[in-house]
């Protein structure tokens, strides 16, 4: 037999992708080692006062290795005339058991340090991001600690007051020499700054309801739906608005009907 033939007939070795069980401490300790490597290689930490806090992407990675995905239940606008403010709630769904295993609430406000000029959609988005991190923190904090990092999501450290304010030394005021009469007339015209143009209002987005997401997950668990289709949909489920969620449910139902009918015909 030629060398070429031997090469062709050799079995292709597939890389084994491990998953972990949160109920088994020996497995989660292995996850902590894997997590530490992943966070370091992808630079998923923020340093605050010499301590390293894991960004929400790192918490999501830990959750995904355990088969636990976040679902945004709701985002509520609690703003007033002086403040843009959103509250979000996220639940954690265990893909193995089909049960909810955790939840987290969070808010984001334009009154926080550094967020005075944030647009409304950015405030709303950060509330969701913090809620995802908070939900994972409630059940996975000890795994993050075992990986060698602080057990608080980095996004929670952005609240005003966590970073000390540096007070600039007062500068001596030197009285200016009197200006010519012509300059006095022109000065008020130069000193008046143009008012910033009002920002266009951001259209409110109605995200998919918890009931719609539960229906999508129920349909995704049907045997005729492939693992690739299921993973792709779950990764994007929190981005779906009400209309796209309705369309996704209709498409999943049609795909299931078509595939079941095709299997019956083949039999």
C-alpha positions, 0 to 999 in steps of 0.5 A: 500500500502506498504512503499516499493511500495510508495518509488518506485512510488515516482517521481524522482526529477531532479536537474534544471540546470539554464542558463542565458541570457546576454541581461537581466541584472537581470539574469547576476547579478545572474550569477555573484553570481554563478560565484563568488562561482564557481571560489572560490571553484575551485581556478581559480584565480591568485594573482598579486600584491594583486589583484585576476585575473580570469584564462581562465577556469573561463571566459569559465565557465561564457561563457558556462552558457550564451551559448557562446562558443569560436572558434579558427579562426586561429593561425599564426606563426610570428616568426623570427630567434631571437624569437618564436612568434604566433598570435591567433584569437578567435571568440565567437559563441552564440549557442542560436542565431547562431551568432558571438557575439565577438572576441579576438586577442592575441600573445605569444612570447619566449621573454616574461619573463619566456618563453625563453625556452618554446617549440614552441607548448607551445608558440602557445597554450598560444596564443590561451588561451590568445585569448580565455580569451581576447574574453570573456573579451571584452563582459563579463568583467563587469560580472567578476567585479560584481563577485568581481574579476579584469576584466582582464584574468590572462593569460594577466598578464604573459607578461614581465614587469608586475612583477618587477625584483628584482636586486640582490646585487653585490658580492665582487670579491675576487681574487683567489690564483694562482693554481699549473701548473697541475691545469692550464692545466686541468682547461680549460677542466673542464670549457667548458660546454657541449652544449645542444642537439638541440631539435627535431623540432615540427611538424606544426599542421594544425588546422580546418579552420573557415569554417570547424567549421561553417559547424560542428556547422551547422550540430550539430544544426540539430534536430536529433543530441542529446544535449549530442552529440552537447555539446561533439563536441563543447567542443572539436571543437578547438582541431580538426585538418584539418583531424579530422574536415573533418572526423567529418563532414562526420560522422555528415552527415552520422548520420543525413542521417541514422536517417532521413531515420530511422524516415521515415521508422518508419512513 
